[in-house]
Amino acid sequence: MSKVKFLILSIILASIQATLPVSAAPKSVDRYSEAKKEIPEDVYPVYRALERLIQTNKVDGPVAITVRSTTPEQCEAMTGNKGMCAILGDLPDVKAKDSMIAWAVQVVSSTNFLPNASADGGNLIRMGKSLMNGLIDKPAAMTCVVAHELAHITEGHIKKYKIKNEELDVTTATKISSAIKNAKDASNNIGTKMLTSFLIGATQGIYQGMANQGMYNQASQGISELNMILEDEVKGAPYENAKIMDAVYGALKVHAPRSLGVLGELQGLSKSYIIRTRKDIYQYFAEHTSELMRFSREQELEADAKGVEYMVNAGINPKSCLDVQELIHRTSGDKTTSITDSHPGEEERKAKLEKIIAEIMPQFKNNSKVNPVKQPILPYVYDKETQVVRIMPRGTPGMQSGKNNKSSSIDALLGN
């Protein structure tokens, strides 16, 4: 073909191509558009993080998640209103027009950095809004927080903690009961000896006093002093008993009801023996608390390790978990671990976390990048009033992926 013919043919083809309609580039489909419409923007990030962790790890059963502005403890510290705070800590954001106090507490809690996240026995994860705000530019670190709380649920930590506390309560109650019994036995023995001694001396003095008025007066004074001592022992006992109850009642009512019930055995014990036994009682409570907190710290470290594993399986760099620790401990100052701490101190926790991450990093690097598109969207149930998203396992009967399935499961069972 000559150059002229080739040039003419090229011009003709170009003109034909120019007249053809231009095909538009394929639009990317937002698979989560429906979820974004109904789930609040504060809750949506943690919902997505939890779903990815469930998608890529073996998690049985539904898990729920939400965001809360305050906790009952934070609220009570600000207002002193325990009743209101018990409710407010589990409410979504309250509007100022509905309750100015509740609104103010939530705003202050979410503005001041009070890092908190928790999981409960109902498989509900609560992410504190202030912690969310602190990690707003670190979605991987935020996902690590969710992974840690998810680990508490999957490892059964809430139930195990409760069982451990009940076991310690039985042990503590047994020790207290034994200490009170020993005190009563000792009190009865020494009381009998004292009374016998005084009566013998007093009787001798009375008989001798018939011949010696001075000895009679001394014996009478001895009986009077004994009466005063006994009266003080009896009248002072309820006060000393009440001091013990005031010191421990609030904590024991919730955490050690069996031990609280055993304290009723102090009734009938004299003042001095209550004071003497009180030291043992406080020691037993301290041992109970110390052992329970040690158990709690072990669970936190286990959740750290499991959370790192979940992150790797989800294709997210576990080093982001170190960002969480840096943020949490930035203002706490708890570098070392105390026997009364429920969580490990910064130094211990960071060192163990770094060791775990170093060991698992080769697995992370060898993992193929998790493709978000290939992960099937899980069905969920969203409650507008509580702002809680409950993510359901894949294949839940009657539930469609990526949709709010609040009524679909019952329709699947009963028809419509």
C-alpha positions in Angstrom: 0.0 0.0 0.0 1.3 3.4 -1.0 1.9 6.1 1.6 -0.9 8.2 0.0 -3.5 5.4 0.2 -2.4 4.6 3.8 -2.8 8.3 4.7 -6.3 8.5 3.1 -7.4 5.3 4.8 -6.2 6.6 8.2 -8.1 9.8 7.8 -11.3 7.9 6.9 -11.0 5.6 9.9 -10.4 8.5 12.2 -13.5 10.3 10.9 -15.6 7.2 11.4 -14.3 6.7 15.0 -15.0 10.4 15.7 -18.7 9.9 14.8 -19.1 6.9 17.1 -20.6 7.4 20.6 -18.0 7.6 23.3 -18.6 4.8 25.9 -18.5 6.2 29.4 -16.1 4.7 31.9 -17.8 2.2 34.1 -19.1 3.7 37.3 -17.9 2.3 40.6 -20.7 0.9 42.6 -20.9 1.9 46.3 -22.0 -1.3 47.9 -22.5 0.4 51.2 -24.7 3.3 50.0 -27.8 2.0 51.8 -25.9 1.5 55.1 -24.5 5.1 54.8 -28.0 6.5 54.4 -29.3 5.1 57.7 -26.3 4.5 60.0 -25.0 7.8 61.6 -21.6 8.9 60.5 -20.2 8.4 64.0 -21.2 4.8 64.0 -20.5 3.9 60.3 -16.7 3.7 60.7 -16.8 1.2 63.6 -19.6 -0.8 61.8 -17.3 -1.2 58.8 -14.3 -2.1 60.9 -16.3 -4.8 62.8 -17.7 -6.2 59.6 -14.3 -6.6 58.1 -13.0 -8.3 61.2 -16.0 -10.7 61.2 -15.6 -11.3 57.4 -12.0 -12.4 57.7 -12.0 -14.3 61.0 -13.9 -17.2 62.4 -16.5 -15.3 64.4 -19.7 -17.3 65.3 -22.9 -15.5 66.2 -24.0 -11.9 65.8 -21.9 -9.0 67.3 -23.2 -5.5 67.8 -21.4 -2.2 67.9 -22.3 1.4 68.7 -20.7 4.7 69.8 -21.3 6.4 73.1 -20.4 9.9 74.3 -19.9 9.0 78.0 -19.8 6.2 80.5 -21.7 5.9 83.8 -18.4 6.4 85.7 -17.5 9.6 83.7 -21.0 11.0 84.1 -21.1 10.3 87.8 -17.7 11.9 88.3 -19.0 15.1 86.8 -22.6 15.2 88.2 -22.7 12.9 91.3 -26.0 11.7 90.0 -25.6 7.9 90.0 -29.2 7.2 88.9 -29.2 9.4 85.9 -25.7 8.4 84.8 -26.5 4.7 84.9 -29.1 5.4 82.1 -27.2 8.2 80.3 -24.1 6.0 79.8 -26.1 3.7 77.6 -27.9 6.3 75.5 -27.0 7.7 72.1 -26.6 11.5 71.9 -29.2 13.5 73.7 -30.4 16.8 72.4 -30.0 20.0 74.5 -33.8 20.7 74.2 -34.6 17.3 75.7 -32.1 17.5 78.6 -29.6 20.2 79.1 -27.7 18.4 81.8 -27.5 15.1 79.8 -26.4 17.0 76.7 -23.7 18.9 78.6 -22.3 15.7 80.1 -22.1 14.0 76.7 -20.5 17.1 75.1 -17.9 17.5 77.8 -17.1 13.7 77.8 -16.6 13.6 74.1 -14.6 16.8 74.0 -12.2 15.9 76.9 -10.1 12.9 76.0 -11.3 10.1 78.2 -10.4 7.0 76.1 -12.7 4.1 76.6 -14.1 1.2 74.8 -15.8 -1.9 76.2 -17.6 -5.1 75.4 -20.4 -6.8 77.4 -22.0 -10.2 77.8 -24.6 -9.3 75.2 -21.9 -9.2 72.5 -22.2 -5.4 72.3 -19.1 -3.3 71.7 -19.3 0.3 72.9 -16.7 2.7 71.4 -16.2 6.0 73.3 -16.7 9.0 71.1 -13.6 10.8 72.5 -11.5 7.8 71.5 -13.2 7.8 68.1 -12.3 11.5 67.7 -8.7 10.8 68.7 -8.3 8.2 66.0 -10.4 9.9 63.3 -7.3 10.1 61.1 -6.1 6.6 62.0 -8.8 4.2 60.8 -6.4 1.2 61.1 -5.8 2.1 64.8 -9.5 2.5 65.3 -10.0 -1.0 63.8 -7.5 -2.4 66.3 -9.6 -1.1 69.2 -12.6 -2.9 67.7 -10.5 -6.0 67.2 -9.4 -5.9 70.9 -13.0 -5.6 72.1 -14.1 -8.3 69.6 -11.5 -10.6 71.2 -13.0 -10.1 74.6 -16.3 -11.4 73.2 -14.9 -14.3 71.2 -12.6 -15.5 74.0 -15.5 -15.4 76.5 -13.7 -13.0 78.8 -16.9 -11.5 80.3 -18.2 -14.8 81.4 -14.8 -16.0 82.6 -14.3 -12.9 84.6 -17.7 -13.3 86.3 -16.9 -17.0 87.2 -13.5 -16.0 88.6 -15.1 -13.3 90.7 -17.7 -15.8 92.1 -14.9 -18.3 93.0 -13.0 -15.6 94.8 -16.2 -14.5 96.6 -16.7 -18.0 97.9 -13.1 -18.1 99.1 -13.2 -14.7 100.7 -16.5 -15.4 102.5 -15.1 -18.6 103.9 -12.0 -16.8 105.3 -14.2 -14.1 106.8 -16.5 -16.5 108.4 -13.6 -18.5 109.9 -12.0 -15.3 111.3 -15.3 -14.2 112.9 -15.8 -17.6 114.5 -12.2 -17.6 115.9 -12.9 -14.1 117.3 -16.1 -15.3 119.0 -14.4 -18.3 120.4 -11.6 -16.2 121.8 -14.0 -13.6 123.1 -16.1 -16.1 124.9 -13.1 -17.7 126.5 -11.5 -14.5 127.7 -14.8 -13.1 128.8 -15.5 -16.1 131.0 -12.1 -15.9 132.5 -12.3 -12.2 133.2 -15.7 -12.4 134.8 -14.7 -15.4 136.9 -11.6 -13.6 138.1 -13.4 -10.4 138.9 -16.2 -12.3 140.7 -13.8 -14.3 142.8 -11.8 -11.2 143.7 -14.9 -9.2 144.4 -16.4 -11.9 146.6 -13.2 -12.3 148.5 -13.0 -8.5 149.0 -16.6 -8.3 150.2 -16.1 -11.0 152.8 -12.8 -9.5 153.9 -14.3 -6.1 153.7 -16.5 -6.9 156.7 -13.3 -6.6 158.6 -11.5 -4.2 156.3 -13.6 -1.3 154.7 -10.7 -0.4 152.2 -10.7 -3.9 150.6 -14.5 -3.7 150.3 -14.3 -0.4 148.5 -11.6 -1.8 146.2 -13.7 -4.8 145.3 -16.8 -2.6 144.6 -14.7 -0.4 142.4 -13.5 -3.4 140.4 -17.0 -4.5 139.8 -18.0 -1.0 138.7 -15.1 -0.8 136.2 -15.9 -4.3 134.8 -19.5 -3.1 134.2 -18.2 0.0 132.4 -15.9 -2.1 130.2 -18.6 -4.6 129.4 -21.1 -1.7 128.6 -18.6 -0.1 126.3 -17.9 -3.4 124.5 -21.6 -3.9 124.0 -22.6 -0.4 123.0 -19.5 0.2 120.8 -20.0 -3.0 118.8 -22.7 -1.7 116.5 -20.7 1.4 115.7 -17.6 -0.6 114.8 -19.8 -3.0 112.8 -21.3 -0.1 110.9 -17.9 1.3 110.1 -17.0 -1.9 108.3 -20.3 -2.0 106.4 -19.9 1.6 105.3 -16.5 0.9 104.0 -17.3 -2.1 101.9 -21.1 -2.3 101.3 -21.2 -0.6 97.9 -18.4 -2.7 96.3 -19.5 -6.0 97.9 -23.2 -5.6 97.0 -22.2 -5.8 93.3 -19.0 -7.8 93.3 -19.0 -10.0 96.3 -22.6 -10.6 97.7 -21.7 -13.8 99.5 -18.9 -12.1 101.4 -21.3 -9.2 102.2 -23.8 -11.7 103.7 -21.1 -13.3 105.9 -20.5 -9.9 107.6 -23.8 -10.4 109.3 -22.0 -12.9 111.5 -20.2 -10.0 113.3 -23.5 -9.5 115.2 -22.9 -10.5 118.9 -19.2 -9.9 118.7 -17.8 -7.3 121.2 -16.3 -4.0 120.1 -12.6 -4.9 120.7 -12.9 -8.2 118.8 -14.7 -6.5 115.9 -11.8 -4.0 115.7 -9.3 -6.9 115.9 -11.2 -8.9 113.2 -11.6 -5.9 110.9 -8.0 -6.0 110.0 -8.3 -9.6 108.8 -11.5 -8.8 106.9 -9.9 -5.9 105.0 -6.9 -8.1 104.2 -9.1 -10.8 102.7 -10.9 -8.2 100.5 -7.6 -6.8 99.4 -6.5 -10.3 98.4 -9.7 -10.8 96.5 -9.3 -7.5 94.6 -5.6 -8.2 93.9 -6.3 -11.6 92.4 -9.2 -10.4 90.3 -7.3 -7.5 88.9 -4.4 -9.9 88.0 -6.9 -12.0 86.2 -8.3 -8.9 84.4 -4.8 -7.9 83.3 -4.2 -11.3 81.8 -7.4 -11.0 79.8 -6.4 -7.6 78.5 -3.0 -9.0 77.3 -4.8 -12.0 75.7 -7.2 -9.6 73.9 -4.3 -7.6 72.7 -2.7 -10.7 71.2 -5.9 -12.0 69.7 -6.8 -8.5 68.3 -3.4 -8.4 66.5 -4.2 -11.8 64.9 -7.6 -10.5 63.8 -5.9 -7.5 62.2 -3.5 -9.6 60.2 -6.3 -11.9 59.0 -8.2 -8.7 57.9 -5.1 -7.5 55.9 -4.5 -4.5 58.1 -1.1 -3.7 59.5 -1.0 -4.6 63.2 1.6 -2.0 63.9 -1.3 0.5 64.1 -2.2 -1.1 67.4 0.8 0.7 68.9 -0.8 4.0 67.9 -3.7 3.1 70.1 -1.5 2.5 73.1 0.4 5.7 72.5 -2.9 7.6 72.4 -4.4 6.0 75.5 -1.4 6.4 77.7 -0.6 9.9 76.5 -2.3 11.5 79.4 -2.8 8.6 81.8 0.8 8.5 83.2 0.3 4.8 84.3 3.7 3.6 82.9 4.0 0.8 85.5 1.6 -1.9 86.6 0.0 -1.8 90.1 -1.6 -4.9 91.7 -4.9 -3.0 91.8 -4.9 -2.1 88.1 -7.4 -3.8 85.8 -5.2 -3.1 82.8 -1.4 -3.5 82.4 0.7 -0.4 82.6 2.1 1.3 79.5 5.6 -0.2 79.6 4.4 -3.8 80.1 1.7 -3.6 77.6 3.7 -1.9 74.9 6.6 -4.4 75.3 4.4 -7.4 75.0 2.5 -5.9 72.1 5.7 -5.1 70.2 6.9 -8.7 70.7 3.6 -10.2 69.4 3.7 -7.9 66.3 7.3 -8.7 65.5 6.5 -12.4 65.6 3.4 -12.1 63.4 4.7 -9.5 60.8 6.1 -12.2 58.4 2.6 -13.7 58.2 1.2 -10.3 57.5 3.7 -9.6 54.8 3.1 -13.0 53.2 -0.7 -12.5 53.2 -2.1 -11.5 49.9 -3.8 -8.1 50.1 -7.4 -8.6 51.1 -9.6 -7.4 48.3 -12.5 -5.4 49.8 -14.7 -6.1 46.8 -14.3 -9.9 47.2 -15.6 -9.8 50.8 -19.4 -10.4 50.8 -21.3 -7.8 52.7 -22.9 -9.2 55.8 -26.5 -8.8 56.8 -27.1 -6.4 59.7 -29.9 -5.1 61.9 -29.8 -1.4 62.8 -31.9 0.1 65.5 -32.4 3.8 65.0 -33.4 4.6 68.6 -30.3 3.1 70.2 -28.0 3.6 67.2 -26.8 0.0 67.6 -25.7 -2.0 64.5 -25.9 -5.8 65.0 -23.9 -7.7 62.3 -25.3 -11.1 61.5 -23.2 -14.1 60.4 -23.1 -15.0 56.7 -26.0 -17.2 55.6 -28.4 -16.2 58.4 -31.7 -17.5 57.2 -34.0 -14.8 55.7 -31.4 -12.0 55.8 -30.1 -10.2 52.8 -26.5 -9.0 52.6 -25.9 -5.2 53.0 -29.5 -4.4 54.1 -31.2 -3.6 57.4 -32.9 -6.9 58.2 -35.0 -5.9 61.2 -38.1 -7.7 59.9 -36.9 -10.0 57.2 -36.0 -13.0 59.4 -39.5 -13.3 60.9 -40.9 -13.0 57.3 -38.6 -15.8 56.2 -40.0 -18.0 59.0 -43.7 -17.1 58.8 -44.1 -15.8 55.3 -45.7 -12.5 54.3 
